[in-house]
Amino acid sequence: MYAYIAGTRFAFITYHGVPSENYGLLFGAGIVATNLINARLVHRFGMNRIMFAGTTIATVSGLVLAVNSYSDFGGLWGVFIPLLVFVSATGLIVANSIAGAMADYPE
């Protein structure tokens, strides 16, 4: 996550030429959206299944991102889409892992 925060500004603006005023949309849109989706799905499927889905999504998109970055496949979109999916998966993983860790200490 820290690499995403530190590196995407350079990758998007300097390397791929994204206007700096659009960077914020690229940076946070997926994370906010998946946190909202998580709030709806967790009651139906439970936090363990959602975390498993999130880690699976992050793994697959991370592999696609690595291949696209190495081969420069797709240019900006070849990096942005798998990166967006990868980082968005944190909305399914982080909140549920924190809730799961705190479940043993309800007070």
C-alpha positions in Angstrom: 0.0 0.0 0.0 2.9 2.4 0.8 4.4 1.6 -2.6 1.1 2.5 -4.2 0.9 5.8 -2.3 4.5 6.7 -3.1 4.8 5.5 -6.6 1.6 6.1 -8.4 2.1 9.8 -8.7 5.3 9.4 -10.6 3.9 6.5 -12.7 0.7 8.2 -13.7 1.7 11.8 -14.0 5.3 11.7 -15.1 5.6 8.5 -17.0 2.1 8.1 -18.5 1.2 11.8 -18.8 -2.0 11.9 -16.7 -3.0 15.5 -15.8 -2.3 16.1 -12.2 -5.9 17.3 -11.6 -7.1 13.8 -12.5 -4.7 11.9 -10.3 -6.9 12.0 -7.2 -9.7 10.2 -9.1 -7.3 7.5 -10.2 -5.8 7.3 -6.7 -8.9 6.8 -4.5 -11.9 5.9 -6.5 -11.5 2.1 -6.3 -10.8 2.0 -2.6 -13.9 4.0 -1.7 -16.1 2.0 -4.0 -15.0 -1.4 -2.6 -15.4 -0.3 1.0 -19.0 0.6 0.2 -19.5 -2.7 -1.6 -17.9 -4.6 1.4 -20.4 -3.0 3.8 -23.3 -4.5 1.8 -21.8 -7.9 1.1 -20.3 -8.7 4.5 -23.8 -9.3 6.1 -24.7 -11.7 3.3 -21.5 -13.7 2.9 -19.5 -13.1 6.1 -16.1 -11.6 6.6 -14.0 -14.7 6.0 -15.5 -15.3 2.6 -15.1 -11.7 1.7 -11.5 -11.6 2.8 -10.8 -14.8 0.8 -12.3 -13.2 -2.3 -10.3 -10.0 -1.7 -7.0 -11.8 -1.4 -7.8 -13.9 -4.4 -8.6 -10.8 -6.4 -5.5 -9.1 -5.2 -3.3 -12.1 -6.1 -4.6 -12.4 -9.6 -4.5 -8.7 -10.4 -1.0 -8.4 -8.9 0.2 -11.1 -11.3 -1.5 -9.4 -14.2 0.0 -6.1 -13.1 3.5 -7.6 -12.9 3.3 -9.0 -16.4 1.8 -5.8 -17.9 4.4 -3.7 -16.2 7.3 -5.8 -17.3 6.1 -6.0 -20.9 4.6 -2.5 -21.0 1.4 -4.2 -22.3 -1.5 -1.7 -22.6 0.4 1.4 -21.7 -1.4 3.4 -19.0 -4.5 1.2 -19.0 -2.4 -2.0 -18.8 -1.0 -0.6 -15.5 -4.0 1.3 -14.2 -6.7 -1.3 -14.4 -4.9 -4.2 -12.6 -3.5 -1.7 -10.1 -7.0 -0.3 -9.5 -8.3 -3.8 -8.9 -5.4 -4.7 -6.7 -5.7 -1.7 -4.5 -9.5 -1.9 -4.5 -9.2 -5.4 -3.0 -7.9 -3.7 0.2 -11.5 -2.5 0.7 -12.5 -6.2 1.0 -9.5 -7.3 3.1 -8.5 -4.6 5.6 -11.9 -3.7 7.2 -12.8 -7.4 7.6 -9.4 -8.3 9.0 -9.6 -5.6 11.6 -13.2 -6.6 12.5 -12.1 -10.2 12.8 -9.1 -9.3 15.0 -11.3 -7.3 17.3 -14.1 -9.9 17.5 -12.3 -11.7 20.3 -12.3 -8.4 22.3 -15.8 -7.0 22.1 -15.4 -4.5 25.0 
